[in-house]
Amino acid sequence: MRQRPVIGITLGDPSGIGPEITVKTLAQERIYGICRPVVIGDAGVLKKSAEEAVKRRDMLIHPVTSISDCRFEFGTIDVYDLRNVELPKLKIGAVDAMSGSAAFSAVKKAIELALAGDIDATVTNPLNKEALNLAGHRYSGHTEIYADLTGTKKYSMMLADESLRVVHVSTHVSLREACDRVKKDRVLEVITLAYHTCKQLGIENPKIAVAGLNPHAGENGMFGREEIEEITPAILSAQAQGINAEGPIPPDTVFSKARGGMYDIAVAMYHDQGHIPLKTLGFQYKNGKWQSVSGVNITLGLPIIRSSVDHGTAFNHAWQGAANESSLVNAIGYAVRFATRPQKQETI
């Protein structure tokens, strides 16, 4: 049996819920049964969160400066300590440049450790884009940081929850620009990334649904021509390469079909088209609080593995002990699945 993979978990923005959900996740013994976790961030922040937010003074915080020094024992949380937060200056629940800088440094270090082979996969806690930019790091999110620091040109975001998987043609751009990005080459690129990802998850012959951009998938050109001129040619090219892709399928039904098992993954044309069905499924708000926040965000096309929670920093709930850790638990599960399967890319 292969040794449990080493999973590097970034602490996220220390002003948000990242530290809290990290402690709650690593307080579960089952996590240590599937992987060897190490947190990447400021050990002082995690200790403060464990004691003050989660009320788990029994959890030992073990700072390290090398992965080889980690203990990987339940009850002890190993932290690759970056010492990049001045605790007296930490602004809980607020946008802050120091926290943005700390979040970026943790992501950068996780990428470096993964590229060096010191860890097998990375899992990211939420960061705040405004804080990130206040700290001088001009990125619109994790996906763009990973692409830049790994030199990756062809990549995409995938969201997953239960049986529904969605990969995106575009993400963090305006809706007007997103429409302009629906081009044959990009759609084909994302279909191919979706195919390889499903194969890596053990799906022998992935069936891929491709959403239309316009209502009713354009209704044969009545509501737009992107389906005729860009999306359909991309699907035909994918089919010619042996990929089992279908579409364009009207966006108002494609995700229900994928969730029900008709397809293994769906290709969405832009950010909200894919995010809304996933978050409707995974985010359950009832009686004044979030009962479940369970989606997972995965970046496809990278030379390393990256999965993430599919929610933000939730500053209004930070350090109150009420944050739900289920998305982080699921993100670790996905990282382990990728890390323990052969990462061979098939030629199409």
Contacts in CASP RR format, 6 or more apart in sequence:
PFRMAT RR
TARGET T0000
AUTHOR 0000-0000-0000
METHOD contacts of the structure
MODEL  1
MRQRPVIGITLGDPSGIGPEITVKTLAQERIYGICRPVVIGDAGVLKKSA
EEAVKRRDMLIHPVTSISDCRFEFGTIDVYDLRNVELPKLKIGAVDAMSG
SAAFSAVKKAIELALAGDIDATVTNPLNKEALNLAGHRYSGHTEIYADLT
GTKKYSMMLADESLRVVHVSTHVSLREACDRVKKDRVLEVITLAYHTCKQ
LGIENPKIAVAGLNPHAGENGMFGREEIEEITPAILSAQAQGINAEGPIP
PDTVFSKARGGMYDIAVAMYHDQGHIPLKTLGFQYKNGKWQSVSGVNITL
GLPIIRSSVDHGTAFNHAWQGAANESSLVNAIGYAVRFATRPQKQETI
2 340 0 8 1.000
3 36 0 8 1.000
4 33 0 8 1.000
4 34 0 8 1.000
4 35 0 8 1.000
4 36 0 8 1.000
4 72 0 8 1.000
5 35 0 8 1.000
5 36 0 8 1.000
5 120 0 8 1.000
5 121 0 8 1.000
5 335 0 8 1.000
5 336 0 8 1.000
5 339 0 8 1.000
5 340 0 8 1.000
6 35 0 8 1.000
6 36 0 8 1.000
6 37 0 8 1.000
6 38 0 8 1.000
6 67 0 8 1.000
6 70 0 8 1.000
6 72 0 8 1.000
6 118 0 8 1.000
6 119 0 8 1.000
6 120 0 8 1.000
6 121 0 8 1.000
7 35 0 8 1.000
7 36 0 8 1.000
7 37 0 8 1.000
7 38 0 8 1.000
7 119 0 8 1.000
7 120 0 8 1.000
7 121 0 8 1.000
7 122 0 8 1.000
7 123 0 8 1.000
7 332 0 8 1.000
7 335 0 8 1.000
7 336 0 8 1.000
7 339 0 8 1.000
8 37 0 8 1.000
8 38 0 8 1.000
8 39 0 8 1.000
8 40 0 8 1.000
8 80 0 8 1.000
8 110 0 8 1.000
8 113 0 8 1.000
8 114 0 8 1.000
8 119 0 8 1.000
8 121 0 8 1.000
8 122 0 8 1.000
8 123 0 8 1.000
9 22 0 8 1.000
9 25 0 8 1.000
9 37 0 8 1.000
9 38 0 8 1.000
9 39 0 8 1.000
9 40 0 8 1.000
9 122 0 8 1.000
9 123 0 8 1.000
9 124 0 8 1.000
9 125 0 8 1.000
9 328 0 8 1.000
9 332 0 8 1.000
10 39 0 8 1.000
10 40 0 8 1.000
10 41 0 8 1.000
10 103 0 8 1.000
10 106 0 8 1.000
10 107 0 8 1.000
10 110 0 8 1.000
10 122 0 8 1.000
10 123 0 8 1.000
10 124 0 8 1.000
10 125 0 8 1.000
11 18 0 8 1.000
11 19 0 8 1.000
11 22 0 8 1.000
11 39 0 8 1.000
11 40 0 8 1.000
11 41 0 8 1.000
11 42 0 8 1.000
11 45 0 8 1.000
11 46 0 8 1.000
11 102 0 8 1.000
11 103 0 8 1.000
11 106 0 8 1.000
11 125 0 8 1.000
12 18 0 8 1.000
12 19 0 8 1.000
12 41 0 8 1.000
12 102 0 8 1.000
12 103 0 8 1.000
12 106 0 8 1.000
12 107 0 8 1.000
12 124 0 8 1.000
12 125 0 8 1.000
12 126 0 8 1.000
12 127 0 8 1.000
12 313 0 8 1.000
13 99 0 8 1.000
13 100 0 8 1.000
13 102 0 8 1.000
13 103 0 8 1.000
13 125 0 8 1.000
13 126 0 8 1.000
13 127 0 8 1.000
13 128 0 8 1.000
13 131 0 8 1.000
13 313 0 8 1.000
14 42 0 8 1.000
14 45 0 8 1.000
14 85 0 8 1.000
14 90 0 8 1.000
14 99 0 8 1.000
14 102 0 8 1.000
14 103 0 8 1.000
15 90 0 8 1.000
15 91 0 8 1.000
15 92 0 8 1.000
15 93 0 8 1.000
15 94 0 8 1.000
15 95 0 8 1.000
15 96 0 8 1.000
15 99 0 8 1.000
15 128 0 8 1.000
15 131 0 8 1.000
15 313 0 8 1.000
15 315 0 8 1.000
15 318 0 8 1.000
16 92 0 8 1.000
16 93 0 8 1.000
16 99 0 8 1.000
16 126 0 8 1.000
16 128 0 8 1.000
16 313 0 8 1.000
16 314 0 8 1.000
16 315 0 8 1.000
16 318 0 8 1.000
16 319 0 8 1.000
17 126 0 8 1.000
17 312 0 8 1.000
17 313 0 8 1.000
17 314 0 8 1.000
17 317 0 8 1.000
17 318 0 8 1.000
17 319 0 8 1.000
17 323 0 8 1.000
18 125 0 8 1.000
18 126 0 8 1.000
18 313 0 8 1.000
18 323 0 8 1.000
18 328 0 8 1.000
19 45 0 8 1.000
19 46 0 8 1.000
19 48 0 8 1.000
19 49 0 8 1.000
19 53 0 8 1.000
19 319 0 8 1.000
20 49 0 8 1.000
20 53 0 8 1.000
20 54 0 8 1.000
20 318 0 8 1.000
20 319 0 8 1.000
20 321 0 8 1.000
20 323 0 8 1.000
20 325 0 8 1.000
21 125 0 8 1.000
21 309 0 8 1.000
21 323 0 8 1.000
21 324 0 8 1.000
21 325 0 8 1.000
21 327 0 8 1.000
21 328 0 8 1.000
22 39 0 8 1.000
22 46 0 8 1.000
22 49 0 8 1.000
22 77 0 8 1.000
22 125 0 8 1.000
22 325 0 8 1.000
22 328 0 8 1.000
23 46 0 8 1.000
23 49 0 8 1.000
23 50 0 8 1.000
23 53 0 8 1.000
23 54 0 8 1.000
23 56 0 8 1.000
23 59 0 8 1.000
23 77 0 8 1.000
24 54 0 8 1.000
24 323 0 8 1.000
24 325 0 8 1.000
25 31 0 8 1.000
25 325 0 8 1.000
25 328 0 8 1.000
25 329 0 8 1.000
25 332 0 8 1.000
26 37 0 8 1.000
26 39 0 8 1.000
26 59 0 8 1.000
26 75 0 8 1.000
26 77 0 8 1.000
27 54 0 8 1.000
27 56 0 8 1.000
27 59 0 8 1.000
27 75 0 8 1.000
28 329 0 8 1.000
29 74 0 8 1.000
31 37 0 8 1.000
31 329 0 8 1.000
31 332 0 8 1.000
32 72 0 8 1.000
32 73 0 8 1.000
32 74 0 8 1.000
34 332 0 8 1.000
34 333 0 8 1.000
34 336 0 8 1.000
35 332 0 8 1.000
35 333 0 8 1.000
35 335 0 8 1.000
35 336 0 8 1.000
35 339 0 8 1.000
36 70 0 8 1.000
36 72 0 8 1.000
37 72 0 8 1.000
37 77 0 8 1.000
37 78 0 8 1.000
37 332 0 8 1.000
38 64 0 8 1.000
38 67 0 8 1.000
38 70 0 8 1.000
38 72 0 8 1.000
38 78 0 8 1.000
38 79 0 8 1.000
38 80 0 8 1.000
38 119 0 8 1.000
39 46 0 8 1.000
39 77 0 8 1.000
39 78 0 8 1.000
39 79 0 8 1.000
39 80 0 8 1.000
40 79 0 8 1.000
40 80 0 8 1.000
40 82 0 8 1.000
40 106 0 8 1.000
40 109 0 8 1.000
40 110 0 8 1.000
40 113 0 8 1.000
41 79 0 8 1.000
41 80 0 8 1.000
41 81 0 8 1.000
41 82 0 8 1.000
41 84 0 8 1.000
41 102 0 8 1.000
41 105 0 8 1.000
41 106 0 8 1.000
41 109 0 8 1.000
42 79 0 8 1.000
42 81 0 8 1.000
42 82 0 8 1.000
42 83 0 8 1.000
42 84 0 8 1.000
42 85 0 8 1.000
42 102 0 8 1.000
43 61 0 8 1.000
43 63 0 8 1.000
43 79 0 8 1.000
43 81 0 8 1.000
43 83 0 8 1.000
44 61 0 8 1.000
44 81 0 8 1.000
44 85 0 8 1.000
44 87 0 8 1.000
45 85 0 8 1.000
45 87 0 8 1.000
45 90 0 8 1.000
45 102 0 8 1.000
46 61 0 8 1.000
46 77 0 8 1.000
46 79 0 8 1.000
47 61 0 8 1.000
48 87 0 8 1.000
49 319 0 8 1.000
50 56 0 8 1.000
50 57 0 8 1.000
50 59 0 8 1.000
50 61 0 8 1.000
50 77 0 8 1.000
51 57 0 8 1.000
52 319 0 8 1.000
53 319 0 8 1.000
53 320 0 8 1.000
53 321 0 8 1.000
54 321 0 8 1.000
55 321 0 8 1.000
58 75 0 8 1.000
59 75 0 8 1.000
59 76 0 8 1.000
59 77 0 8 1.000
60 75 0 8 1.000
60 76 0 8 1.000
60 77 0 8 1.000
61 76 0 8 1.000
61 77 0 8 1.000
61 79 0 8 1.000
62 70 0 8 1.000
62 71 0 8 1.000
62 76 0 8 1.000
62 77 0 8 1.000
62 78 0 8 1.000
62 79 0 8 1.000
63 79 0 8 1.000
63 81 0 8 1.000
64 70 0 8 1.000
64 78 0 8 1.000
64 79 0 8 1.000
64 80 0 8 1.000
64 81 0 8 1.000
65 80 0 8 1.000
65 81 0 8 1.000
67 80 0 8 1.000
67 113 0 8 1.000
67 118 0 8 1.000
67 119 0 8 1.000
69 78 0 8 1.000
70 78 0 8 1.000
71 78 0 8 1.000
72 78 0 8 1.000
80 109 0 8 1.000
80 113 0 8 1.000
82 102 0 8 1.000
82 105 0 8 1.000
82 106 0 8 1.000
82 109 0 8 1.000
84 101 0 8 1.000
84 102 0 8 1.000
84 105 0 8 1.000
84 106 0 8 1.000
85 98 0 8 1.000
85 99 0 8 1.000
85 102 0 8 1.000
86 98 0 8 1.000
89 98 0 8 1.000
90 96 0 8 1.000
90 98 0 8 1.000
90 99 0 8 1.000
91 98 0 8 1.000
91 99 0 8 1.000
92 318 0 8 1.000
92 319 0 8 1.000
93 313 0 8 1.000
93 315 0 8 1.000
93 316 0 8 1.000
93 318 0 8 1.000
93 319 0 8 1.000
94 315 0 8 1.000
95 128 0 8 1.000
95 130 0 8 1.000
95 131 0 8 1.000
95 134 0 8 1.000
95 315 0 8 1.000
96 131 0 8 1.000
96 134 0 8 1.000
97 131 0 8 1.000
97 134 0 8 1.000
97 135 0 8 1.000
97 136 0 8 1.000
98 135 0 8 1.000
99 128 0 8 1.000
99 131 0 8 1.000
100 127 0 8 1.000
100 128 0 8 1.000
100 131 0 8 1.000
100 132 0 8 1.000
100 134 0 8 1.000
100 135 0 8 1.000
100 137 0 8 1.000
101 135 0 8 1.000
101 136 0 8 1.000
101 137 0 8 1.000
103 127 0 8 1.000
103 128 0 8 1.000
103 131 0 8 1.000
103 132 0 8 1.000
104 127 0 8 1.000
104 132 0 8 1.000
104 135 0 8 1.000
104 137 0 8 1.000
104 145 0 8 1.000
107 124 0 8 1.000
107 127 0 8 1.000
107 142 0 8 1.000
107 145 0 8 1.000
107 146 0 8 1.000
108 145 0 8 1.000
108 149 0 8 1.000
110 119 0 8 1.000
110 122 0 8 1.000
110 124 0 8 1.000
111 122 0 8 1.000
111 145 0 8 1.000
111 146 0 8 1.000
111 149 0 8 1.000
111 150 0 8 1.000
111 304 0 8 1.000
113 119 0 8 1.000
113 122 0 8 1.000
114 120 0 8 1.000
114 121 0 8 1.000
114 122 0 8 1.000
114 304 0 8 1.000
114 305 0 8 1.000
115 150 0 8 1.000
115 303 0 8 1.000
115 304 0 8 1.000
120 305 0 8 1.000
120 339 0 8 1.000
121 304 0 8 1.000
121 305 0 8 1.000
121 306 0 8 1.000
121 307 0 8 1.000
121 335 0 8 1.000
121 336 0 8 1.000
121 338 0 8 1.000
121 339 0 8 1.000
122 304 0 8 1.000
122 305 0 8 1.000
122 306 0 8 1.000
122 307 0 8 1.000
122 335 0 8 1.000
123 306 0 8 1.000
123 307 0 8 1.000
123 308 0 8 1.000
123 328 0 8 1.000
123 331 0 8 1.000
123 332 0 8 1.000
123 335 0 8 1.000
124 142 0 8 1.000
124 306 0 8 1.000
124 307 0 8 1.000
124 308 0 8 1.000
124 309 0 8 1.000
124 331 0 8 1.000
125 308 0 8 1.000
125 309 0 8 1.000
125 328 0 8 1.000
126 308 0 8 1.000
126 309 0 8 1.000
126 311 0 8 1.000
126 312 0 8 1.000
126 313 0 8 1.000
126 314 0 8 1.000
127 141 0 8 1.000
127 142 0 8 1.000
127 313 0 8 1.000
128 312 0 8 1.000
128 313 0 8 1.000
128 315 0 8 1.000
129 139 0 8 1.000
129 140 0 8 1.000
129 141 0 8 1.000
132 139 0 8 1.000
132 141 0 8 1.000
133 139 0 8 1.000
137 145 0 8 1.000
139 145 0 8 1.000
139 148 0 8 1.000
140 172 0 8 1.000
141 172 0 8 1.000
142 297 0 8 1.000
142 299 0 8 1.000
142 306 0 8 1.000
142 308 0 8 1.000
143 155 0 8 1.000
143 157 0 8 1.000
143 171 0 8 1.000
143 172 0 8 1.000
143 299 0 8 1.000
144 172 0 8 1.000
146 152 0 8 1.000
146 155 0 8 1.000
146 299 0 8 1.000
146 302 0 8 1.000
146 304 0 8 1.000
146 306 0 8 1.000
147 153 0 8 1.000
147 155 0 8 1.000
147 299 0 8 1.000
147 302 0 8 1.000
150 302 0 8 1.000
150 303 0 8 1.000
150 304 0 8 1.000
152 301 0 8 1.000
152 302 0 8 1.000
152 303 0 8 1.000
154 189 0 8 1.000
154 193 0 8 1.000
154 301 0 8 1.000
155 193 0 8 1.000
155 299 0 8 1.000
155 300 0 8 1.000
155 301 0 8 1.000
155 302 0 8 1.000
156 167 0 8 1.000
156 168 0 8 1.000
156 169 0 8 1.000
156 189 0 8 1.000
156 190 0 8 1.000
156 193 0 8 1.000
156 194 0 8 1.000
156 299 0 8 1.000
156 300 0 8 1.000
156 301 0 8 1.000
157 167 0 8 1.000
157 168 0 8 1.000
157 171 0 8 1.000
157 297 0 8 1.000
157 298 0 8 1.000
157 299 0 8 1.000
157 300 0 8 1.000
158 165 0 8 1.000
158 166 0 8 1.000
158 167 0 8 1.000
158 168 0 8 1.000
158 194 0 8 1.000
158 197 0 8 1.000
158 265 0 8 1.000
158 297 0 8 1.000
158 298 0 8 1.000
158 299 0 8 1.000
158 300 0 8 1.000
159 165 0 8 1.000
159 166 0 8 1.000
159 167 0 8 1.000
159 168 0 8 1.000
159 274 0 8 1.000
159 275 0 8 1.000
159 278 0 8 1.000
159 295 0 8 1.000
159 296 0 8 1.000
159 297 0 8 1.000
159 298 0 8 1.000
159 310 0 8 1.000
160 166 0 8 1.000
160 278 0 8 1.000
160 295 0 8 1.000
160 296 0 8 1.000
160 298 0 8 1.000
160 334 0 8 1.000
161 278 0 8 1.000
161 281 0 8 1.000
161 282 0 8 1.000
161 294 0 8 1.000
161 295 0 8 1.000
161 296 0 8 1.000
161 310 0 8 1.000
161 330 0 8 1.000
162 259 0 8 1.000
162 281 0 8 1.000
162 282 0 8 1.000
162 294 0 8 1.000
163 258 0 8 1.000
163 259 0 8 1.000
163 260 0 8 1.000
163 261 0 8 1.000
164 255 0 8 1.000
164 258 0 8 1.000
164 259 0 8 1.000
164 266 0 8 1.000
164 277 0 8 1.000
164 278 0 8 1.000
164 281 0 8 1.000
165 194 0 8 1.000
165 198 0 8 1.000
165 258 0 8 1.000
165 264 0 8 1.000
165 265 0 8 1.000
165 266 0 8 1.000
166 255 0 8 1.000
166 258 0 8 1.000
166 265 0 8 1.000
166 266 0 8 1.000
166 267 0 8 1.000
166 268 0 8 1.000
166 274 0 8 1.000
166 275 0 8 1.000
166 277 0 8 1.000
166 278 0 8 1.000
167 190 0 8 1.000
167 193 0 8 1.000
167 194 0 8 1.000
167 197 0 8 1.000
167 265 0 8 1.000
167 266 0 8 1.000
167 267 0 8 1.000
167 268 0 8 1.000
167 300 0 8 1.000
168 190 0 8 1.000
168 267 0 8 1.000
168 268 0 8 1.000
168 269 0 8 1.000
168 270 0 8 1.000
168 271 0 8 1.000
168 274 0 8 1.000
169 178 0 8 1.000
169 181 0 8 1.000
169 182 0 8 1.000
169 186 0 8 1.000
169 187 0 8 1.000
169 190 0 8 1.000
169 267 0 8 1.000
169 268 0 8 1.000
169 269 0 8 1.000
169 270 0 8 1.000
170 177 0 8 1.000
170 178 0 8 1.000
170 181 0 8 1.000
170 182 0 8 1.000
170 186 0 8 1.000
170 269 0 8 1.000
170 270 0 8 1.000
170 271 0 8 1.000
171 270 0 8 1.000
171 271 0 8 1.000
172 271 0 8 1.000
173 181 0 8 1.000
173 270 0 8 1.000
173 271 0 8 1.000
175 270 0 8 1.000
175 272 0 8 1.000
178 269 0 8 1.000
178 270 0 8 1.000
178 271 0 8 1.000
179 213 0 8 1.000
179 226 0 8 1.000
179 270 0 8 1.000
181 270 0 8 1.000
182 213 0 8 1.000
182 226 0 8 1.000
182 230 0 8 1.000
182 231 0 8 1.000
182 269 0 8 1.000
182 270 0 8 1.000
183 230 0 8 1.000
184 229 0 8 1.000
184 230 0 8 1.000
184 231 0 8 1.000
184 233 0 8 1.000
184 234 0 8 1.000
184 237 0 8 1.000
185 234 0 8 1.000
187 210 0 8 1.000
187 230 0 8 1.000
187 231 0 8 1.000
187 234 0 8 1.000
187 235 0 8 1.000
187 267 0 8 1.000
187 269 0 8 1.000
188 234 0 8 1.000
188 237 0 8 1.000
188 238 0 8 1.000
190 267 0 8 1.000
191 208 0 8 1.000
191 210 0 8 1.000
191 234 0 8 1.000
191 235 0 8 1.000
191 238 0 8 1.000
191 243 0 8 1.000
191 245 0 8 1.000
191 267 0 8 1.000
192 238 0 8 1.000
192 241 0 8 1.000
192 243 0 8 1.000
192 348 0 8 1.000
193 300 0 8 1.000
193 301 0 8 1.000
194 206 0 8 1.000
194 208 0 8 1.000
194 265 0 8 1.000
194 267 0 8 1.000
194 300 0 8 1.000
195 206 0 8 1.000
195 208 0 8 1.000
195 238 0 8 1.000
195 243 0 8 1.000
195 245 0 8 1.000
195 348 0 8 1.000
196 300 0 8 1.000
196 301 0 8 1.000
196 345 0 8 1.000
196 346 0 8 1.000
197 265 0 8 1.000
197 298 0 8 1.000
197 300 0 8 1.000
198 206 0 8 1.000
198 208 0 8 1.000
198 264 0 8 1.000
198 265 0 8 1.000
199 206 0 8 1.000
199 346 0 8 1.000
200 338 0 8 1.000
200 341 0 8 1.000
200 342 0 8 1.000
200 343 0 8 1.000
201 337 0 8 1.000
201 338 0 8 1.000
201 341 0 8 1.000
202 341 0 8 1.000
203 264 0 8 1.000
205 244 0 8 1.000
206 243 0 8 1.000
206 244 0 8 1.000
206 264 0 8 1.000
206 265 0 8 1.000
207 244 0 8 1.000
207 246 0 8 1.000
207 262 0 8 1.000
207 263 0 8 1.000
207 264 0 8 1.000
208 238 0 8 1.000
208 243 0 8 1.000
208 244 0 8 1.000
208 245 0 8 1.000
208 246 0 8 1.000
208 263 0 8 1.000
208 264 0 8 1.000
208 265 0 8 1.000
208 266 0 8 1.000
208 267 0 8 1.000
209 245 0 8 1.000
209 246 0 8 1.000
209 247 0 8 1.000
209 249 0 8 1.000
209 254 0 8 1.000
209 257 0 8 1.000
209 258 0 8 1.000
209 262 0 8 1.000
209 263 0 8 1.000
209 265 0 8 1.000
209 266 0 8 1.000
209 267 0 8 1.000
210 231 0 8 1.000
210 234 0 8 1.000
210 235 0 8 1.000
210 245 0 8 1.000
210 246 0 8 1.000
210 247 0 8 1.000
210 248 0 8 1.000
210 249 0 8 1.000
210 266 0 8 1.000
210 267 0 8 1.000
211 217 0 8 1.000
211 247 0 8 1.000
211 248 0 8 1.000
211 249 0 8 1.000
211 250 0 8 1.000
211 251 0 8 1.000
211 254 0 8 1.000
211 255 0 8 1.000
211 266 0 8 1.000
211 267 0 8 1.000
211 268 0 8 1.000
211 269 0 8 1.000
211 273 0 8 1.000
212 218 0 8 1.000
212 226 0 8 1.000
212 227 0 8 1.000
212 231 0 8 1.000
212 247 0 8 1.000
212 248 0 8 1.000
212 249 0 8 1.000
212 250 0 8 1.000
212 251 0 8 1.000
212 254 0 8 1.000
212 269 0 8 1.000
213 224 0 8 1.000
213 226 0 8 1.000
213 227 0 8 1.000
213 231 0 8 1.000
213 248 0 8 1.000
213 251 0 8 1.000
213 269 0 8 1.000
213 270 0 8 1.000
214 223 0 8 1.000
214 224 0 8 1.000
214 226 0 8 1.000
214 227 0 8 1.000
215 223 0 8 1.000
215 250 0 8 1.000
215 251 0 8 1.000
215 252 0 8 1.000
216 222 0 8 1.000
216 223 0 8 1.000
216 250 0 8 1.000
217 227 0 8 1.000
217 247 0 8 1.000
217 248 0 8 1.000
217 249 0 8 1.000
217 250 0 8 1.000
217 251 0 8 1.000
218 224 0 8 1.000
218 225 0 8 1.000
218 226 0 8 1.000
218 227 0 8 1.000
218 228 0 8 1.000
218 248 0 8 1.000
220 228 0 8 1.000
221 227 0 8 1.000
221 228 0 8 1.000
227 248 0 8 1.000
231 247 0 8 1.000
231 248 0 8 1.000
231 269 0 8 1.000
232 247 0 8 1.000
232 248 0 8 1.000
235 245 0 8 1.000
235 246 0 8 1.000
235 247 0 8 1.000
235 248 0 8 1.000
238 245 0 8 1.000
239 245 0 8 1.000
241 348 0 8 1.000
242 348 0 8 1.000
243 348 0 8 1.000
245 267 0 8 1.000
246 263 0 8 1.000
249 257 0 8 1.000
251 268 0 8 1.000
251 269 0 8 1.000
251 273 0 8 1.000
254 263 0 8 1.000
254 266 0 8 1.000
255 266 0 8 1.000
255 274 0 8 1.000
255 277 0 8 1.000
257 263 0 8 1.000
258 264 0 8 1.000
258 265 0 8 1.000
258 266 0 8 1.000
259 277 0 8 1.000
259 281 0 8 1.000
266 274 0 8 1.000
268 274 0 8 1.000
278 295 0 8 1.000
278 310 0 8 1.000
279 295 0 8 1.000
279 310 0 8 1.000
282 292 0 8 1.000
282 293 0 8 1.000
282 294 0 8 1.000
282 295 0 8 1.000
283 290 0 8 1.000
283 292 0 8 1.000
283 293 0 8 1.000
283 294 0 8 1.000
283 295 0 8 1.000
283 311 0 8 1.000
284 290 0 8 1.000
284 291 0 8 1.000
284 292 0 8 1.000
284 293 0 8 1.000
285 291 0 8 1.000
289 322 0 8 1.000
290 324 0 8 1.000
291 324 0 8 1.000
292 324 0 8 1.000
292 326 0 8 1.000
293 309 0 8 1.000
293 310 0 8 1.000
293 311 0 8 1.000
293 324 0 8 1.000
293 326 0 8 1.000
293 327 0 8 1.000
294 326 0 8 1.000
294 327 0 8 1.000
294 330 0 8 1.000
295 309 0 8 1.000
295 310 0 8 1.000
295 311 0 8 1.000
295 327 0 8 1.000
295 330 0 8 1.000
295 331 0 8 1.000
296 307 0 8 1.000
296 308 0 8 1.000
296 309 0 8 1.000
296 310 0 8 1.000
296 327 0 8 1.000
296 330 0 8 1.000
296 331 0 8 1.000
296 334 0 8 1.000
297 307 0 8 1.000
297 308 0 8 1.000
297 309 0 8 1.000
297 310 0 8 1.000
297 331 0 8 1.000
298 306 0 8 1.000
298 307 0 8 1.000
298 308 0 8 1.000
298 334 0 8 1.000
298 338 0 8 1.000
299 306 0 8 1.000
299 308 0 8 1.000
305 335 0 8 1.000
305 338 0 8 1.000
305 339 0 8 1.000
306 335 0 8 1.000
307 331 0 8 1.000
307 332 0 8 1.000
307 333 0 8 1.000
307 334 0 8 1.000
307 335 0 8 1.000
307 338 0 8 1.000
308 331 0 8 1.000
309 327 0 8 1.000
309 328 0 8 1.000
309 331 0 8 1.000
310 327 0 8 1.000
310 331 0 8 1.000
311 327 0 8 1.000
314 323 0 8 1.000
317 323 0 8 1.000
END
